[in-house]
Amino acid sequence: MTRKLLFILCIFCLTSCKSKHNSDDVIIAKVHDYELFASDLKDLVPKGTNIKDSSMIVEGFIDSWIRKNLIIHQAEYNLLPEQMDFEQKLEDYRNSLITYAYESELIRQKLDTIVSETEIRNYYDQNRGDFELKYNVVKAVYVVLPIESNRKKLFRSLLNTHRFSSDSLEYNAGRFALSYYNGYHNWIRFDDLLTQVPIKTYNQEVFLRDNRFIEFDDKPFCYLILIQDFIIAESLSPLEMESENIKNIIINKRKRELISKMHQDIYDKAVKENAFKVYKIK
């Protein structure tokens, strides 16, 4: 088999520069009426590949080709002629590809993707029923320290809601904390926070309503957590969390309108120029 593959590789090298399936092309494999030629292996083996790896690549390709064509032959034998008539499907698919390519180019050239904050706010206000929270969300800050740390008092002061400073937290946490997260102005899922800090709660809503600052030890770490704000599930989702989603909704709406206008403009132009005619059915 190895000698045969080496022979095939040699033939392939000799024929790779010639046109496909010309009179000098060499048949490598055959399945019923299907034939695999040396030229079909052109560019199959990367330049510089050693003989062993080249043989494996060629062998794998030939085996795959045989298996594929055996299945095709079996399918052709068992299917009715009308079941194998794909001309209309291929034409429809081709037309769909052409249309999609034209629409994509139109969108690339003419779609306005700038969405203002005012547009986002107006959409949010007009469609509040579409933005119901499915989970509890929080704005939170946490700091993780060694359990014996003498910096706890410093961080308790930093997490005081009346004197909170992001700059001070970033500076001191960067120096003394094992890890920290500053989400004072960013909404996140409460469940995501719980993956970072080992808070134990059996009722998230009650916990959030009753706790703003939490401190506890979980050896070898000490956790200090500030719940700056929270919103309970089934409430209105905050605009900050929906802004990107709304932007995409507005842009997609513009896409549909642009495509719809293009279709109508083409039709109107054709009517004006008498570019089509409908014949009466007798």
Secondary structure, 3 states (H helix, E strand, C coil): CHHHHHHHHHHHHHHCCCCCCCCCCCEEEEECCEEEEHHHHCCCCCCCCCHHHHHHHHHHHHHHHHHHHHHHHHHHHHCCHHHHCCHHHHHHHHHHHHHHHHHHHHHHHHCCCCCCHHHHHHHHHHCHHHCECCCCEEEEEEEEEECCCCCHHHHHHHCCCCCCCHHHHHHHHHHHCCEEEECCCCCEEHHHHHCCCCCCCCCHHHHHHHCCEEEEEECCEEEEEEEEEEECCCCECCHHHHHHHHHHHHHHHHHHHHHHHHHHHHHHHHHHCCCCCCCCCC
